[in-house]
Amino acid sequence: MLFGSQTGNSQGLAKEFSRKLEERGFQATLSSMGDFKPTNLKNLRNLLVVVSTHGEGEPPDSALLFFEFLHSKRAPRLEDLRYSVLALGDSSYEFFCKTGKDFDRRLEELGGQRLFPRVDCDVDFDEPAAEWFEGVLGALSGTQEVPSVAAEANTALQKAQATEAVYSRTNPFYAEVLENLNLNGRGSNRETRHLEISLAGSNLQYEPGDCLGIYPQNPPELVDKLIGAMGWNPDEPVLVNKKGEECALREALLSHYEITVLTKPLMEQTAQLSSSVGLRELLEPGREQELRTYLNGRDLLDLVQDFSLRGLPAGEFVPILRKMPARLYSIASSSKANPDEVHVTIRTVRYHAHGRERYGVCSVYCADRVQPGDTLPVYVHHNPNFKLPSDPDTPVIMIGPGTGVAPFRAFLAEREEIGAKGKTWLFYGDQHFSTDFLYQLDWQKWLKEGVLTRMDVAFSRDTSEKVYVQHRMLEKSKDLFRWLEEGAHVYVCGDEKHMAHDVHAALATILEQEGGMSREEALAYLSDMQQQKRYQRDVY
């Protein structure tokens, strides 16, 4: 079984499925795509692939080399291979589950035979993943059905996700908020909240590099407008899960269902329920760009108003909505330094679009409606692909503009507690030094004490020309190259679409300039670093 995982979901599922296969008497070998030798592919007879899609339809970092090999002319014919793919993704993105679909199609092109059809999972992946496992196990066993396997797999998944605790993504812990502070100074056009949350009594464990999942509530005013636009009764009971549990419609829309994001599957299901000609026309072949434009920045209230959906029964419409997904935030604390606490850094999102004010669901919930003493439903999301070096003497380079700096606060707090001796270098950037220097006192303290060896900052709006972290990296290219040659580990956290690509390009340029490499050699050097887990990214 091969997995390609960016944040740990695919890895966790593959691990659990592999264990269940062995319990059923199958010999199962589990490997990350990054650790698998592609030339061994031709020797396999049964292959299970669990892979997520990252960014705009891209493979996870750990899967990139295997993905490229499979799509190259060097890929072997695989007529003797039986395979099945479990694809993880998010249907609010245009290229939903694209990496899994690409693997599935390419394995077929190379002659492989599907053991069981590919299953594409949205953010609420437990049930479809368990059904895929049931189907795979049935195919391997030579039967069409294996009684109770889906239920067993689902239960096992929940246990695995909970690690040693009873609390997990499917059973969050209601944690008390201890502090809720705005990190930005007066006059800033940004608002960044620092939340300190108690984990006392939860048995939840985390390490630097992990994330905290928070289940938010939708804006009450948006819920009320939606109910009014549809002509619904807010007290009408509606289903909230497949167990048959119900609650009042308003509470369901507030806490259980996503109403601020439109997806193509939701549009298609809505078209089947309604008599809207305009909606059906928007979904016709050839109008993909128009649909893409419509989906961007609009919510369920827009859909209802734009296509005159008033009158659709709540009991039919609400069940097609996606479940409220948790929002993941990089943990900004060390449990060694802050036992029974977890800290997160959340930038508040507010903007105007399509004639209305819009909000980041979780960020504004935490900024405006969560006070110290309130509770938040949370769980720990383990990320095995963003971890400090096992040797504390290893040099560490951290690149995290804006809220991307959060995990590096955890890294340095951890290294302070364990007395790590390795050099550390932080690149940080934001808009203005005077108002947007997140955690400035922490960095100054660690610089003074030697926990942080070097720090370079870039405040893009304080200079006539915008300066970002990648510019500071290029200015320090000689020292950076020396650190890389000394075996430094590089960590990047933050915006995937622009920053992470610019930082990657800057690293390649540094290797060209200071190492005398060609562009191809520099990119190969970085790929090798990723293979060795010396170059890790937590980007979104």
NORGI-V567044 format. One record per residue. N is the residue number from 0. RES is the residue in one small letter. PHI is phi in whole degrees, -180 to 180 (NA if undefined). PSI is psi in degrees with one decimal (none if undefined). Layout:
N_RES_PHI_PSI + N_RES_PHI_PSI
This chain:
0_m_NA_126.5 + 1_l_-109_140.4 + 2_f_-129_146.6 + 3_g_-124_114.5 + 4_s_-136_134.3 + 5_q_-98_-45.3 + 6_t_-111_-2.2 + 7_g_111_-12.9 + 8_n_-64_-49.7 + 9_s_-62_-39.6 + 10_q_-64_-43.6 + 11_g_-63_-42.1 + 12_l_-65_-46.1 + 13_a_-62_-39.5 + 14_k_-62_-46.2 + 15_e_-69_-41.4 + 16_f_-65_-38.4 + 17_s_-62_-42.5 + 18_r_-64_-41.6 + 19_k_-67_-36.2 + 20_l_-62_-43.7 + 21_e_-66_-36.8 + 22_e_-62_-28.9 + 23_r_-89_5.6 + 24_g_95_5.2 + 25_f_-90_149.6 + 26_q_-90_115.8 + 27_a_-121_128.6 + 28_t_-110_125.4 + 29_l_-108_134.2 + 30_s_-153_143.4 + 31_s_-70_146.2 + 32_m_-60_-29.6 + 33_g_-69_-23.9 + 34_d_-100_-6.1 + 35_f_-88_135.2 + 36_k_-81_113.6 + 37_p_-58_-29.2 + 38_t_-67_-17.2 + 39_n_-79_-6.8 + 40_l_-59_-38.1 + 41_k_-69_-13.8 + 42_n_-91_-6.6 + 43_l_-84_149.0 + 44_r_-111_-35.1 + 45_n_-130_129.2 + 46_l_-133_125.0 + 47_l_-110_129.5 + 48_v_-118_125.3 + 49_v_-120_113.8 + 50_v_-145_142.9 + 51_s_-100_165.3 + 52_t_-109_133.6 + 53_h_-115_143.2 + 54_g_58_-134.1 + 55_e_-93_62.5 + 56_g_84_20.7 + 57_e_-99_153.7 + 58_p_-69_155.1 + 59_p_-59_156.0 + 60_d_-53_-43.3 + 61_s_-69_-17.4 + 62_a_-100_-5.8 + 63_l_-62_-47.7 + 64_l_-66_-40.5 + 65_f_-66_-40.2 + 66_f_-61_-45.8 + 67_e_-65_-40.2 + 68_f_-61_-45.9 + 69_l_-63_-31.4 + 70_h_-96_10.4 + 71_s_-99_172.5 + 72_k_-72_-13.4 + 73_r_-81_-12.0 + 74_a_-63_134.4 + 75_p_-80_162.3 + 76_r_-71_144.7 + 77_l_-131_45.5 + 78_e_-62_-24.1 + 79_d_-93_4.3 + 80_l_-96_134.5 + 81_r_-109_137.6 + 82_y_-147_163.9 + 83_s_-153_146.6 + 84_v_-121_130.3 + 85_l_-108_116.8 + 86_a_-106_129.9 + 87_l_-107_142.0 + 88_g_-167_-165.4 + 89_d_-140_114.8 + 90_s_-70_-5.7 + 91_s_-79_-10.6 + 92_y_-94_147.6 + 93_e_-61_-42.9 + 94_f_-97_60.3 + 95_f_-60_121.8 + 96_c_57_27.7 + 97_k_-60_-41.0 + 98_t_-63_-44.1 + 99_g_-63_-41.0 + 100_k_-64_-39.9 + 101_d_-65_-43.0 + 102_f_-61_-46.0 + 103_d_-60_-46.9 + 104_r_-67_-41.7 + 105_r_-69_-39.4 + 106_l_-63_-35.7 + 107_e_-68_-42.6 + 108_e_-60_-32.1 + 109_l_-84_3.2 + 110_g_105_-2.8 + 111_g_-67_153.2 + 112_q_-110_132.2 + 113_r_-68_123.5 + 114_l_-72_-38.7 + 115_f_-156_143.5 + 116_p_-60_148.1 + 117_r_-60_143.0 + 118_v_-118_129.2 + 119_d_-101_124.3 + 120_c_-108_136.6 + 121_d_-86_-169.4 + 122_v_-62_-27.3 + 123_d_-96_82.8 + 124_f_-99_-4.7 + 125_d_-59_-52.7 + 126_e_-68_-48.1 + 127_p_-63_-33.2 + 128_a_-66_-41.7 + 129_a_-66_-37.1 + 130_e_-68_-37.8 + 131_w_-62_-44.7 + 132_f_-63_-40.1 + 133_e_-60_-45.2 + 134_g_-66_-41.5 + 135_v_-64_-45.5 + 136_l_-64_-38.9 + 137_g_-63_-41.6 + 138_a_-67_-41.0 + 139_l_-66_-32.2 + 140_s_-85_-7.0 + 141_g_80_17.3 + 142_t_-124_164.8 + 143_q_-86_-27.3 + 144_e_-138_143.7 + 145_v_-123_107.3 + 146_p_-55_137.7 + 147_s_69_-1.1 + 148_v_-63_-41.9 + 149_a_-61_-44.4 + 150_a_-64_-42.7 + 151_e_-63_-43.9 + 152_a_-64_-41.2 + 153_n_-64_-42.9 + 154_t_-63_-42.7 + 155_a_-64_-38.2 + 156_l_-61_-45.2 + 157_q_-62_-38.6 + 158_k_-65_-41.8 + 159_a_-64_-42.6 + 160_q_-68_-26.4 + 161_a_-81_-6.3 + 162_t_46_-122.3 + 163_e_-91_-1.5 + 164_a_-99_167.1 + 165_v_-88_-9.0 + 166_y_-101_142.9 + 167_s_-159_-173.2 + 168_r_-59_-35.3 + 169_t_-91_-5.5 + 170_n_-145_74.4 + 171_p_-69_157.1 + 172_f_-93_132.3 + 173_y_-86_101.0 + 174_a_-101_139.9 + 175_e_-77_135.0 + 176_v_-84_123.6 + 177_l_-93_-41.0 + 178_e_-140_147.8 + 179_n_-145_97.0 + 180_l_-118_147.1 + 181_n_-89_120.2 + 182_l_-82_-17.1 + 183_n_-85_146.6 + 184_g_-80_167.3 + 185_r_-61_134.9 + 186_g_98_-11.0 + 187_s_-72_146.8 + 188_n_-91_12.8 + 189_r_-122_154.5 + 190_e_-132_118.6 + 191_t_-125_118.4 + 192_r_-93_137.1 + 193_h_-108_113.4 + 194_l_-106_131.4 + 195_e_-110_123.9 + 196_i_-125_135.6 + 197_s_-83_131.6 + 198_l_-108_12.2 + 199_a_-57_129.2 + 200_g_85_0.2 + 201_s_-93_-24.8 + 202_n_63_17.2 + 203_l_-78_131.0 + 204_q_-117_145.2 + 205_y_-146_162.5 + 206_e_-126_157.8 + 207_p_-55_135.9 + 208_g_103_-19.0 + 209_d_-77_170.2 + 210_c_-121_157.8 + 211_l_-106_125.8 + 212_g_-90_130.7 + 213_i_-123_128.5 + 214_y_-92_114.9 + 215_p_-91_-177.1 + 216_q_-117_145.7 + 217_n_-68_156.7 + 218_p_-60_125.0 + 219_p_-57_-36.6 + 220_e_-67_-34.0 + 221_l_-69_-41.2 + 222_v_-60_-45.3 + 223_d_-67_-39.7 + 224_k_-64_-39.1 + 225_l_-65_-44.7 + 226_i_-62_-41.2 + 227_g_-66_-41.6 + 228_a_-65_-30.7 + 229_m_-90_-11.5 + 230_g_71_32.4 + 231_w_-91_161.7 + 232_n_-93_117.6 + 233_p_-62_-20.2 + 234_d_-95_0.2 + 235_e_-62_130.4 + 236_p_-73_136.0 + 237_v_-135_156.2 + 238_l_-70_144.3 + 239_v_-120_-7.2 + 240_n_-161_174.9 + 241_k_-79_-3.1 + 242_k_-80_-5.9 + 243_g_90_7.7 + 244_e_-74_143.5 + 245_e_-124_160.0 + 246_c_-153_173.8 + 247_a_-63_145.8 + 248_l_-54_-46.6 + 249_r_-61_-42.6 + 250_e_-66_-37.8 + 251_a_-63_-43.6 + 252_l_-73_-26.1 + 253_l_-75_-44.2 + 254_s_-119_-21.6 + 255_h_-107_-24.3 + 256_y_-124_149.6 + 257_e_-85_126.4 + 258_i_-126_0.3 + 259_t_-104_-2.7 + 260_v_-128_132.2 + 261_l_-102_140.8 + 262_t_-127_159.2 + 263_k_-62_-43.8 + 264_p_-58_-39.1 + 265_l_-65_-41.6 + 266_m_-61_-41.8 + 267_e_-66_-42.4 + 268_q_-68_-37.0 + 269_t_-65_-40.2 + 270_a_-60_-35.2 + 271_q_-70_-31.9 + 272_l_-80_-29.4 + 273_s_-104_172.4 + 274_s_-105_18.6 + 275_s_-71_114.5 + 276_v_-70_-40.6 + 277_g_-60_-39.2 + 278_l_-68_-42.4 + 279_r_-63_-39.9 + 280_e_-66_-38.7 + 281_l_-62_-28.1 + 282_l_-91_1.9 + 283_e_-70_150.2 + 284_p_-56_142.9 + 285_g_94_-7.3 + 286_r_-114_27.1 + 287_e_-60_-41.7 + 288_q_-66_-39.6 + 289_e_-64_-40.7 + 290_l_-65_-43.9 + 291_r_-59_-43.1 + 292_t_-65_-40.7 + 293_y_-66_-41.6 + 294_l_-65_-28.3 + 295_n_-70_110.7 + 296_g_83_5.4 + 297_r_-105_161.2 + 298_d_-128_-172.5 + 299_l_-65_-34.1 + 300_l_-64_-39.7 + 301_d_-59_-46.7 + 302_l_-59_-45.4 + 303_v_-63_-44.7 + 304_q_-75_-40.5 + 305_d_-70_-28.6 + 306_f_-119_18.3 + 307_s_50_60.6 + 308_l_-92_1.8 + 309_r_-52_135.9 + 310_g_105_-16.3 + 311_l_-63_131.1 + 312_p_-63_136.8 + 313_a_-59_-37.9 + 314_g_-64_-22.5 + 315_e_-95_-37.1 + 316_f_-80_-45.8 + 317_v_-59_-41.0 + 318_p_-64_-17.0 + 319_i_-86_-6.6 + 320_l_-74_152.1 + 321_r_-72_147.4 + 322_k_-65_150.4 + 323_m_-61_115.2 + 324_p_-82_147.9 + 325_a_-70_151.4 + 326_r_-100_133.4 + 327_l_-99_132.6 + 328_y_-128_133.1 + 329_s_-59_132.7 + 330_i_-74_133.0 + 331_a_-109_25.6 + 332_s_-144_162.9 + 333_s_-108_130.9 + 334_s_-69_-22.1 + 335_k_-69_-37.0 + 336_a_-85_-29.5 + 337_n_-132_75.3 + 338_p_-59_141.0 + 339_d_63_19.6 + 340_e_-133_156.8 + 341_v_-140_137.4 + 342_h_-114_142.6 + 343_v_-135_157.7 + 344_t_-122_117.5 + 345_i_-127_117.7 + 346_r_-85_126.6 + 347_t_-75_130.7 + 348_v_-109_117.7 + 349_r_-139_135.6 + 350_y_-160_164.8 + 351_h_-109_128.9 + 352_a_-154_142.6 + 353_h_52_40.4 + 354_g_81_5.6 + 355_r_-139_158.5 + 356_e_-77_137.9 + 357_r_-121_157.1 + 358_y_-140_146.4 + 359_g_-71_123.3 + 360_v_-58_-53.3 + 361_c_-78_-39.4 + 362_s_-65_-42.2 + 363_v_-76_-33.4 + 364_y_-58_-47.8 + 365_c_-70_-36.1 + 366_a_-74_-40.6 + 367_d_-102_-27.3 + 368_r_-124_-0.5 + 369_v_-110_121.6 + 370_q_-116_158.0 + 371_p_-54_133.5 + 372_g_102_-23.7 + 373_d_-74_166.1 + 374_t_-116_151.0 + 375_l_-125_137.1 + 376_p_-75_118.0 + 377_v_-135_163.0 + 378_y_-153_162.2 + 379_v_-95_126.8 + 380_h_-105_109.2 + 381_h_-77_134.5 + 382_n_-122_92.2 + 383_p_-70_-8.1 + 384_n_-99_15.0 + 385_f_-147_77.2 + 386_k_-132_147.1 + 387_l_-60_153.8 + 388_p_-60_146.3 + 389_s_-67_-28.8 + 390_d_-91_113.1 + 391_p_-68_-8.8 + 392_d_-87_-4.4 + 393_t_-71_133.3 + 394_p_-66_146.4 + 395_v_-130_128.9 + 396_i_-113_124.8 + 397_m_-120_128.1 + 398_i_-124_109.0 + 399_g_-152_85.7 + 400_p_-72_153.0 + 401_g_59_-138.7 + 402_t_-71_-8.0 + 403_g_-64_-10.1 + 404_v_-80_-12.7 + 405_a_-52_-51.8 + 406_p_-65_-21.7 + 407_f_-78_-24.0 + 408_r_-64_-39.5 + 409_a_-68_-43.0 + 410_f_-57_-49.8 + 411_l_-71_-36.0 + 412_a_-63_-39.4 + 413_e_-65_-46.7 + 414_r_-65_-33.1 + 415_e_-64_-43.2 + 416_e_-67_-37.2 + 417_i_-91_-2.7 + 418_g_70_36.1 + 419_a_-63_140.1 + 420_k_-102_-12.0 + 421_g_-66_149.4 + 422_k_-67_150.2 + 423_t_-135_143.1 + 424_w_-140_123.8 + 425_l_-114_129.4 + 426_f_-107_121.8 + 427_y_-133_144.0 + 428_g_-147_154.6 + 429_d_-162_-160.4 + 430_q_-83_-57.6 + 431_h_-128_135.5 + 432_f_-60_-43.0 + 433_s_-73_-25.6 + 434_t_-121_-14.4 + 435_d_-125_19.7 + 436_f_-87_86.2 + 437_l_-65_133.3 + 438_y_60_32.5 + 439_q_-55_-43.5 + 440_l_-66_-34.8 + 441_d_-63_-47.1 + 442_w_-64_-39.9 + 443_q_-64_-40.5 + 444_k_-63_-46.3 + 445_w_-70_-31.7 + 446_l_-65_-43.8 + 447_k_-63_-38.6 + 448_e_-86_-9.2 + 449_g_89_0.7 + 450_v_-66_-37.7 + 451_l_-106_118.1 + 452_t_-79_-45.8 + 453_r_-140_152.2 + 454_m_-146_130.8 + 455_d_-123_133.5 + 456_v_-121_153.4 + 457_a_-138_114.4 + 458_f_-110_103.2 + 459_s_-66_-26.9 + 460_r_-99_4.4 + 461_d_-93_-2.7 + 462_t_-127_159.1 + 463_s_-62_-37.0 + 464_e_-107_137.3 + 465_k_-66_128.5 + 466_v_-118_127.6 + 467_y_-118_175.2 + 468_v_-59_-35.5 + 469_q_-65_-29.0 + 470_h_-69_-40.9 + 471_r_-64_-37.8 + 472_m_-62_-44.2 + 473_l_-66_-35.1 + 474_e_-63_-31.4 + 475_k_-104_29.2 + 476_s_-59_-40.0 + 477_k_-63_-48.0 + 478_d_-66_-40.0 + 479_l_-62_-43.7 + 480_f_-63_-40.1 + 481_r_-62_-41.6 + 482_w_-62_-42.2 + 483_l_-61_-43.4 + 484_e_-67_-23.8 + 485_e_-82_-0.4 + 486_g_96_18.0 + 487_a_-61_145.2 + 488_h_-93_137.6 + 489_v_-112_132.0 + 490_y_-126_133.2 + 491_v_-126_130.0 + 492_c_-138_134.8 + 493_g_140_-149.4 + 494_d_-62_124.4 + 495_e_-81_-38.3 + 496_k_-66_-40.7 + 497_h_-116_-61.5 + 498_m_-56_-50.9 + 499_a_-61_-37.9 + 500_h_-69_-39.8 + 501_d_-67_-39.7 + 502_v_-65_-43.0 + 503_h_-60_-43.7 + 504_a_-65_-38.0 + 505_a_-65_-41.5 + 506_l_-61_-42.0 + 507_a_-64_-41.4 + 508_t_-63_-40.5 + 509_i_-62_-41.5 + 510_l_-66_-36.2 + 511_e_-66_-49.9 + 512_q_-69_-46.8 + 513_e_-93_-23.6 + 514_g_-104_-0.3 + 515_g_64_30.6 + 516_m_-95_156.3 + 517_s_-76_168.1 + 518_r_-60_-40.9 + 519_e_-64_-41.3 + 520_e_-67_-38.5 + 521_a_-65_-43.6 + 522_l_-67_-35.8 + 523_a_-66_-38.0 + 524_y_-60_-45.3 + 525_l_-67_-38.1 + 526_s_-63_-40.5 + 527_d_-64_-39.5 + 528_m_-61_-40.3 + 529_q_-65_-39.9 + 530_q_-62_-37.0 + 531_q_-83_0.4 + 532_k_63_27.5 + 533_r_-92_-8.9 + 534_y_-134_103.6 + 535_q_-122_143.8 + 536_r_-130_137.4 + 537_d_-123_88.2 + 538_v_-122_153.2 + 539_y_-149_none
